[in-house]
Amino acid sequence: MAASFTLLIARKALRACGQLLLLLGMLLGVSVHAEESAPLPANPGGVAPDNAQIETTPSPLKDEEIRQRISGIFSEIDGLGAVEVSVTQGVVTLAGETANDRKAQQAVGLANRLTDVVTVGDQIERTLDVQDNVATAYQGLRARGQNLLRALPLLLVGFVIFGLVAWFGAWLSNRKNLWQRLTPNSFVAELLAQTIKVIFIILGLIMALSLIGAETVIGTLLGGAGVIGIAIGFAVKDTIENYIASLMLSIRQPFQARDHVVINDREGIVVRLTSRATILMTLEGNQLRIPNADVFKGIILNYTQNPERRFNFELGVDANDDPLAAIKVALDALQALEFVLNEPKAVGVIKNVGDSNIVLEFLGWVDQSTTDFGKARSIAIRETKHALENQGFSLPEPIYRLSFNPELEHALAHFQGDSAGSLNPDVALTPATPDSQTAIRPNTIDGRDKQQAKARAKQILRGHEADEVLDARPDERLMKKVEQEIAENSNETDLLNKNSPRE
């Protein structure tokens, strides 16, 4: 199906090109002599029709008149003077010589156009003489050159008219202020300007062709352009789809420059929207170009549209601790942080109960316009953990249960009692009843180790170099990179407009 359709398009395109060349040849004067193009009566098709009536009474006088008329015509046409004509009963027989087959066919065609000719017999010998053929071709080229020289003034006037009309269209399309007043969307304004420019170019072409008398070429050009346009449309389907998506995005304005977005799992800061792609600056500082067709059909998550964003994390406490009390301590620590919003308030819930711990989930809100989401979540986890430990809540530790026979269990218990000072203080044996398992649970770090760890952390975080670790403000270097990217490519048309309505 596709192959046949392509073949049909190719045939139409070739037919249109052939018609165009034929019309141009007619304009420049393909005929060398006026006698060749002079209208002759009857049978313009060149062949006597099968249903033509034949006279019942032949006339030798009429045969002679036909012979003289044909011979007279041939004598006035270059290359046909050596053709011999004989007529009997209205049947014309052509003999003699011609330089090539084209001249022979011309002679047969001219004879067929006379009235009272029943049929024409072709007995002409094609000599294919080099001198005659070269001379004929030279004369034809010379005649075309003369016709072209005579048509030069008219062609020059046509070119001048086309240039003036096209220039005026280009001048009008460059009036950006005019198109911006007609539509607030820059992309639509540019599209209108380009459309006006193309219309004036076509108008100038029509006027120029009309001036030189080639109006039929206009229809040929339009037909050929339609066929070629279909073929090109199939070839650049993706480009056209991308262009239409750019138009729709410029009208809908789903995001603005400097917005923090996620498009089809691609996260970054919006730099600009062009007629081909949406340009982002990734959080790693790299430029990312996404085709507008994918953007228009994709999923867009805009963090800047609503700057309030919720973070969440999980912490576990010992199964013996009260989870609600732990939630109260953690929420007080979260609300004490400057970047955590009071409205909506932070929330803590019991996520699940494990074998040896209770998992708590905490949710808080930050303003992304003034707070870095990742840094804020990191600091919130640290402060919540410290608050729980300072209030005596122990974070869960793994419990290992080992099964011993009664004799070994009794020996280990006896050994622990005799050598209590030599055992690892981090391991404790829990006595068990008969037929039960003995639990060996690592003890938590004692108070002295905790104090040492806290003192070490304070000493490390006391310096000025640690301010960035505790600072939850957004990274200014990334935004500077975005502003630099916007400034460096300011000559490229940006389809994003703050004045246009957003979705």
C-alpha positions as CSV (number, residue, x, y, z in Angstrom):
1,M,0.0,0.0,0.0
2,A,2.8,2.4,1.0
3,A,4.8,1.5,-2.2
4,S,1.8,2.2,-4.5
5,F,1.0,5.5,-2.8
6,T,4.7,6.6,-3.1
7,L,4.6,5.6,-6.8
8,L,1.4,7.6,-7.4
9,I,3.0,10.7,-5.7
10,A,6.1,10.3,-7.9
11,R,4.1,10.0,-11.1
12,K,2.1,13.2,-10.2
13,A,5.3,15.1,-9.4
14,L,6.9,14.1,-12.7
15,R,3.7,15.0,-14.6
16,A,3.7,18.4,-12.9
17,C,7.4,19.0,-13.7
18,G,6.8,18.0,-17.3
19,Q,3.9,20.4,-17.7
20,L,6.1,23.2,-16.2
21,L,8.9,22.5,-18.7
22,L,6.4,22.4,-21.6
23,L,5.0,25.8,-20.6
24,L,8.4,27.3,-20.2
25,G,9.3,26.0,-23.6
26,M,6.2,27.5,-25.1
27,L,7.1,30.8,-23.4
28,L,10.7,30.9,-24.9
29,G,9.4,29.8,-28.3
30,V,10.1,26.2,-28.9
31,S,8.9,26.4,-32.6
32,V,11.6,27.6,-35.0
33,H,9.3,28.6,-37.8
34,A,5.9,30.1,-37.8
35,E,4.7,27.7,-40.5
36,E,5.2,24.8,-38.1
37,S,2.8,26.3,-35.6
38,A,0.3,27.7,-38.1
39,P,-3.1,26.2,-37.6
40,L,-4.2,23.8,-40.3
41,P,-7.7,22.7,-40.9
42,A,-9.1,19.4,-39.8
43,N,-7.8,16.5,-37.7
44,P,-5.6,18.1,-35.1
45,G,-4.8,14.8,-33.6
46,G,-2.4,13.9,-36.4
47,V,-4.1,10.6,-37.4
48,A,-7.2,10.2,-39.5
49,P,-10.1,8.9,-37.4
50,D,-11.3,5.4,-38.1
51,N,-14.9,6.5,-38.4
52,A,-14.2,9.3,-41.0
53,Q,-16.4,9.1,-44.1
54,I,-14.5,8.2,-47.4
55,E,-15.8,9.5,-50.7
56,T,-17.2,6.8,-53.0
57,T,-16.1,8.6,-56.2
58,P,-12.4,9.2,-56.4
59,S,-11.1,12.3,-58.2
60,P,-7.6,12.4,-59.8
61,L,-7.9,16.1,-59.8
62,K,-8.4,16.2,-56.1
63,D,-5.5,13.8,-55.6
64,E,-3.2,16.2,-57.5
65,E,-4.4,19.1,-55.4
66,I,-3.6,17.1,-52.2
67,R,-0.1,16.3,-53.5
68,Q,0.6,19.9,-54.5
69,R,-0.6,21.2,-51.2
70,I,1.5,18.7,-49.2
71,S,4.6,19.3,-51.4
72,G,4.2,23.1,-51.0
73,I,4.0,22.8,-47.2
74,F,7.1,20.5,-47.1
75,S,9.1,22.9,-49.2
76,E,8.7,25.6,-46.7
77,I,9.8,23.5,-43.7
78,D,13.5,22.8,-43.1
79,G,14.4,19.2,-43.3
80,L,11.3,18.1,-45.3
81,G,12.2,19.4,-48.8
82,A,13.5,16.0,-49.8
83,V,10.3,14.1,-49.0
84,E,8.5,12.8,-52.0
85,V,4.7,12.8,-52.1
86,S,2.3,10.7,-54.1
87,V,-1.5,10.5,-53.8
88,T,-3.7,7.8,-55.2
89,Q,-7.4,7.5,-54.3
90,G,-6.9,9.8,-51.3
91,V,-4.1,7.6,-49.9
92,V,-0.9,9.7,-49.4
93,T,2.5,7.9,-49.7
94,L,5.5,9.7,-48.4
95,A,9.0,8.6,-49.6
96,G,12.4,10.2,-49.9
97,E,14.7,11.1,-47.0
98,T,14.7,13.0,-43.7
99,A,17.6,13.6,-41.3
100,N,15.9,11.9,-38.3
101,D,12.8,10.2,-37.2
102,R,11.4,13.4,-35.6
103,K,11.2,15.1,-39.0
104,A,9.6,12.0,-40.6
105,Q,6.9,12.0,-38.0
106,Q,6.4,15.7,-38.5
107,A,5.8,15.0,-42.2
108,V,3.3,12.3,-41.5
109,G,1.5,14.4,-39.0
110,L,1.2,17.4,-41.4
111,A,-0.1,15.1,-44.2
112,N,-2.8,13.6,-42.0
113,R,-4.1,17.1,-41.2
114,L,-5.3,17.8,-44.7
115,T,-8.9,17.2,-45.6
116,D,-9.8,14.4,-48.0
117,V,-6.7,12.4,-46.9
118,V,-7.8,8.8,-46.3
119,T,-4.5,7.6,-44.7
120,V,-0.8,8.3,-44.9
121,G,1.9,5.7,-45.7
122,D,5.3,6.2,-44.2
123,Q,8.1,5.1,-46.6
124,I,10.5,7.8,-45.6
125,E,14.2,6.8,-45.1
126,R,15.9,8.2,-42.0
127,T,19.4,9.0,-43.0
128,L,20.6,10.1,-39.6
129,D,23.1,12.4,-41.2
130,V,25.4,14.1,-38.8
131,Q,25.6,17.4,-40.5
132,D,21.8,17.7,-41.0
133,N,21.0,16.8,-37.4
134,V,23.7,19.1,-36.0
135,A,22.5,22.0,-38.2
136,T,18.9,21.5,-37.2
137,A,19.8,21.4,-33.5
138,Y,22.0,24.5,-33.9
139,Q,19.1,26.4,-35.6
140,G,16.7,25.4,-32.8
141,L,19.1,26.5,-30.1
142,R,19.7,29.8,-31.9
143,A,16.0,30.4,-32.2
144,R,15.5,29.7,-28.5
145,G,18.3,32.1,-27.6
146,Q,16.8,34.8,-29.7
147,N,13.4,34.4,-28.2
148,L,15.0,34.5,-24.7
149,L,16.8,37.7,-25.5
150,R,13.6,39.3,-26.7
151,A,11.8,38.1,-23.5
152,L,14.5,39.4,-21.2
153,P,12.9,42.9,-20.6
154,L,9.6,41.3,-19.7
155,L,11.3,38.7,-17.4
156,L,13.3,41.5,-15.8
157,V,10.1,43.4,-15.0
158,G,8.6,40.2,-13.6
159,F,11.6,39.7,-11.3
160,V,11.4,43.3,-10.1
161,I,7.7,43.0,-9.3
162,F,8.3,39.7,-7.4
163,G,11.2,41.3,-5.5
164,L,9.2,44.3,-4.5
165,V,6.2,42.3,-3.3
166,A,8.4,39.8,-1.4
167,W,10.4,42.7,0.2
168,F,7.2,44.3,1.4
169,G,6.1,41.0,2.9
170,A,9.4,40.6,4.7
171,W,9.3,44.2,6.0
172,L,5.7,43.7,7.3
173,S,6.6,40.4,9.0
174,N,9.5,42.1,10.8
175,R,7.1,44.6,12.5
176,K,7.3,42.6,15.8
177,N,5.5,45.3,17.8
178,L,2.5,45.0,15.5
179,W,2.2,41.2,15.9
180,Q,2.8,41.4,19.7
181,R,-0.2,43.8,20.0
182,L,-2.4,41.4,18.0
183,T,-1.5,38.5,20.2
184,P,0.2,38.4,23.6
185,N,1.9,35.0,22.8
186,S,5.3,35.5,21.2
187,F,5.2,32.1,19.4
188,V,1.8,32.8,17.8
189,A,3.0,36.3,16.9
190,E,6.0,34.9,15.1
191,L,3.9,32.3,13.4
192,L,1.6,35.1,12.0
193,A,4.5,37.1,10.9
194,Q,6.0,34.2,8.9
195,T,2.6,33.3,7.4
196,I,2.2,36.9,6.1
197,K,5.7,36.7,4.6
198,V,4.9,33.5,2.8
199,I,1.6,34.9,1.5
200,F,3.3,37.9,0.0
201,I,6.0,35.7,-1.6
202,I,3.2,33.6,-3.3
203,L,1.4,36.8,-4.3
204,G,4.5,38.2,-5.9
205,L,5.1,35.0,-7.8
206,I,1.6,35.0,-9.2
207,M,1.9,38.6,-10.3
208,A,5.2,37.9,-12.0
209,L,3.9,34.9,-13.8
210,S,0.8,36.7,-14.9
211,L,2.9,39.5,-16.3
212,I,4.9,37.2,-18.6
213,G,1.8,35.3,-19.6
214,A,2.4,32.0,-17.8
215,E,-0.8,31.8,-15.7
216,T,-1.1,28.1,-16.4
217,V,2.2,27.6,-14.6
218,I,0.5,28.8,-11.4
219,G,-1.9,25.8,-11.3
220,T,1.0,23.5,-12.2
221,L,3.1,24.9,-9.3
222,L,0.2,24.6,-6.8
223,G,-0.6,21.1,-7.9
224,G,3.1,20.0,-7.7
225,A,3.5,21.8,-4.4
226,G,0.5,19.9,-3.0
227,V,1.9,16.5,-4.0
228,I,5.4,17.3,-2.8
229,G,3.9,18.7,0.4
230,I,2.3,15.3,1.1
231,A,5.5,13.5,0.5
232,I,7.5,15.9,2.7
233,G,4.8,15.7,5.4
234,F,5.4,11.9,5.7
235,A,9.2,12.5,5.9
236,V,9.1,15.2,8.6
237,K,6.2,13.9,10.6
238,D,8.1,14.1,13.9
239,T,9.3,17.6,13.2
240,I,5.8,18.8,12.5
241,E,4.5,17.1,15.6
242,N,7.3,18.8,17.6
243,Y,6.4,22.2,16.1
244,I,2.7,21.8,16.9
245,A,3.6,20.8,20.5
246,S,5.7,23.9,20.8
247,L,2.7,26.0,19.7
248,M,0.4,24.3,22.3
249,L,3.0,24.6,25.1
250,S,3.5,28.3,24.3
251,I,-0.3,28.8,24.6
252,R,-0.8,26.7,27.7
253,Q,2.3,27.8,29.6
254,P,2.6,24.9,32.0
255,F,5.8,26.3,33.5
256,Q,7.9,29.4,33.6
257,A,11.6,30.1,33.5
258,R,13.4,29.2,36.8
259,D,10.7,26.8,37.8
260,H,11.8,23.5,39.5
261,V,10.1,20.8,37.5
262,V,10.1,17.0,36.9
263,I,9.3,16.1,33.3
264,N,9.1,12.3,32.6
265,D,11.4,11.5,35.5
266,R,13.8,14.3,34.3
267,E,14.3,16.8,37.1
268,G,15.8,20.3,36.7
269,I,15.3,24.1,36.6
270,V,13.5,25.5,33.5
271,V,15.8,27.7,31.4
272,R,13.6,28.4,28.4
273,L,11.1,27.0,25.9
274,T,12.2,27.1,22.2
275,S,10.3,26.1,19.1
276,R,12.0,22.7,19.2
277,A,12.8,21.7,22.8
278,T,12.4,22.6,26.5
279,I,15.8,23.3,28.0
280,L,16.4,22.4,31.7
281,M,19.4,22.9,34.0
282,T,19.7,19.7,36.0
283,L,20.4,19.7,39.7
284,E,23.9,18.5,38.8
285,G,24.5,21.6,36.7
286,N,24.1,20.1,33.2
287,Q,22.0,21.3,30.3
288,L,19.1,19.0,29.4
289,R,17.1,19.4,26.2
290,I,13.8,17.5,26.0
291,P,11.8,17.5,22.7
292,N,8.6,19.5,23.0
293,A,6.5,16.6,21.7
294,D,7.6,14.5,24.7
295,V,7.0,17.4,27.0
296,F,3.5,18.0,25.7
297,K,2.5,14.3,26.0
298,G,4.5,13.7,29.2
299,I,3.9,14.1,32.9
300,I,4.9,17.4,34.4
301,L,5.5,17.9,38.1
302,N,6.0,21.6,39.0
303,Y,7.5,22.1,42.5
304,T,7.5,25.9,42.1
305,Q,3.9,26.3,41.2
306,N,3.0,25.4,44.8
307,P,6.2,26.1,46.9
308,E,5.0,24.2,50.0
309,R,6.4,20.7,49.9
310,R,6.2,17.9,52.5
311,F,9.1,15.7,53.5
312,N,8.9,12.5,55.5
313,F,11.3,10.1,57.3
314,E,11.1,7.1,59.6
315,L,12.7,6.5,63.0
316,G,12.4,3.5,65.3
317,V,12.2,3.4,69.2
318,D,12.6,0.5,71.5
319,A,9.5,-1.7,71.9
320,N,9.4,-1.0,75.6
321,D,9.1,2.8,75.0
322,D,5.8,4.7,74.7
323,P,5.5,5.6,71.0
324,L,3.1,8.5,71.6
325,A,5.6,10.1,74.0
326,A,8.3,9.7,71.5
327,I,6.1,11.3,68.8
328,K,5.6,14.3,71.2
329,V,9.3,14.8,71.7
330,A,10.1,14.5,68.0
331,L,7.4,16.9,66.9
332,D,8.6,19.5,69.5
333,A,12.1,19.2,67.9
334,L,10.7,19.6,64.4
335,Q,8.6,22.7,65.2
336,A,11.7,24.3,66.8
337,L,13.4,24.3,63.3
338,E,13.0,27.6,61.5
339,F,12.4,26.1,58.1
340,V,9.6,23.8,59.2
341,L,6.2,25.5,58.6
342,N,3.7,25.9,61.3
343,E,0.9,25.6,58.9
344,P,0.5,22.8,57.9
345,K,1.8,21.4,61.1
346,A,4.2,18.6,61.3
347,V,2.7,15.2,62.0
348,G,4.0,11.9,63.5
349,V,2.3,8.5,63.3
350,I,3.1,4.9,64.2
351,K,4.0,3.2,61.0
352,N,4.3,-0.4,62.3
353,V,5.4,-2.5,65.2
354,G,8.4,-4.8,64.6
355,D,9.9,-7.7,66.5
356,S,12.1,-5.4,68.7
357,N,11.1,-1.9,67.8
358,I,8.3,0.5,66.9
359,V,8.7,2.4,63.6
360,L,7.5,6.0,63.7
361,E,6.9,8.2,60.6
362,F,7.3,12.0,60.7
363,L,6.0,14.4,58.1
364,G,6.8,18.1,57.9
365,W,6.4,21.0,55.4
366,V,8.9,23.4,54.0
367,D,8.8,26.4,51.7
368,Q,10.9,25.5,48.7
369,S,11.4,29.1,47.6
370,T,13.5,29.7,50.7
371,T,14.6,26.2,51.7
372,D,16.5,23.4,50.1
373,F,14.3,20.3,50.4
374,G,17.1,17.7,50.7
375,K,19.0,19.7,53.3
376,A,15.9,20.4,55.3
377,R,15.0,16.7,55.5
378,S,18.6,15.8,56.5
379,I,18.7,18.4,59.3
380,A,15.2,17.4,60.5
381,I,16.3,13.7,60.9
382,R,19.3,14.7,62.9
383,E,17.5,17.0,65.3
384,T,14.7,14.5,65.8
385,K,17.2,11.6,66.6
386,H,19.1,13.8,69.1
387,A,15.9,14.9,70.8
388,L,14.7,11.3,71.3
389,E,18.1,10.2,72.7
390,N,18.3,13.2,75.0
391,Q,14.9,12.3,76.5
392,G,16.0,8.7,77.2
393,F,14.4,7.0,74.2
394,S,16.7,4.3,72.9
395,L,16.9,3.5,69.3
396,P,16.2,-0.1,68.5
397,E,19.0,-2.6,68.4
398,P,18.9,-6.1,66.9
399,I,18.2,-9.0,69.3
400,Y,19.8,-12.4,68.7
401,R,18.3,-15.6,70.2
402,L,20.6,-18.6,70.6
403,S,19.4,-22.0,71.6
404,F,21.6,-24.0,74.2
405,N,21.1,-27.4,75.8
406,P,20.5,-27.2,79.6
407,E,24.1,-28.3,80.6
408,L,25.7,-25.6,78.4
409,E,23.3,-22.9,79.6
410,H,24.1,-23.8,83.3
411,A,27.8,-23.7,82.5
412,L,27.7,-20.3,80.8
413,A,25.6,-18.9,83.7
414,H,28.1,-20.3,86.2
415,F,31.0,-18.9,84.1
416,Q,29.4,-15.5,84.0
417,G,29.0,-15.4,87.7
418,D,32.6,-16.3,88.4
419,S,34.2,-14.0,85.7
420,A,31.8,-11.1,85.4
421,G,34.6,-8.7,85.0
422,S,36.2,-10.5,82.1
423,L,33.1,-10.8,79.8
424,N,32.4,-8.3,77.0
425,P,30.2,-5.6,78.6
426,D,28.3,-5.2,75.4
427,V,26.9,-8.8,75.6
428,A,24.4,-10.0,78.3
429,L,22.8,-13.4,78.9
430,T,19.1,-13.4,79.7
431,P,18.2,-16.4,81.9
432,A,15.5,-18.6,80.3
433,T,13.1,-21.1,81.6
434,P,13.4,-24.8,80.6
435,D,12.6,-25.5,76.9
436,S,13.1,-21.8,76.1
437,Q,15.8,-19.9,74.2
438,T,18.5,-17.9,75.8
439,A,18.7,-14.3,74.5
440,I,22.0,-12.6,73.9
441,R,21.2,-8.9,73.4
442,P,23.9,-6.2,72.7
443,N,23.7,-3.5,75.4
444,T,23.3,0.1,74.4
445,I,26.2,2.4,74.6
446,D,26.6,3.6,78.2
447,G,26.1,7.2,79.2
448,R,29.8,7.9,79.2
449,D,30.2,7.0,75.5
450,K,27.2,9.0,74.6
451,Q,28.6,12.1,76.3
452,Q,31.9,11.6,74.5
453,A,30.1,11.2,71.1
454,K,28.1,14.4,71.7
455,A,31.2,16.4,72.8
456,R,33.0,15.2,69.7
457,A,30.1,16.3,67.4
458,K,29.9,19.8,69.0
459,Q,33.6,20.3,68.5
460,I,33.4,19.3,64.8
461,L,30.3,21.5,64.1
462,R,31.6,24.5,66.0
463,G,33.7,25.9,63.2
464,H,32.5,28.3,60.5
465,E,33.1,25.7,57.8
466,A,30.2,23.6,59.2
467,D,27.7,26.4,58.6
468,E,26.9,25.0,55.2
469,V,26.0,21.6,56.7
470,L,23.5,23.2,59.0
471,D,22.2,25.7,56.4
472,A,18.9,24.7,54.7
473,R,18.8,27.6,52.2
474,P,18.8,26.7,48.5
475,D,22.0,26.4,46.6
476,E,22.7,29.8,45.1
477,R,25.4,28.5,42.8
478,L,22.8,26.5,40.8
479,M,20.5,29.5,40.4
480,K,23.5,31.6,39.3
481,K,24.2,29.0,36.6
482,V,20.6,29.1,35.4
483,E,20.7,32.9,35.2
484,Q,23.9,32.8,33.3
485,E,22.4,30.2,30.8
486,I,19.4,32.5,30.3
487,A,21.6,35.5,29.7
488,E,24.0,33.8,27.3
489,N,21.3,32.6,25.0
490,S,19.1,35.7,25.1
491,N,19.1,35.9,21.3
492,E,17.1,32.6,21.0
493,T,13.4,33.2,21.0
494,D,11.9,32.1,24.4
495,L,8.2,31.0,24.1
496,L,7.6,31.4,27.8
497,N,5.8,34.7,28.7
498,K,4.9,35.8,32.2
499,N,2.0,37.8,30.8
500,S,0.4,34.9,29.2
501,P,-2.3,32.9,31.1
502,R,-1.1,29.7,32.7
503,E,-2.9,26.4,33.1
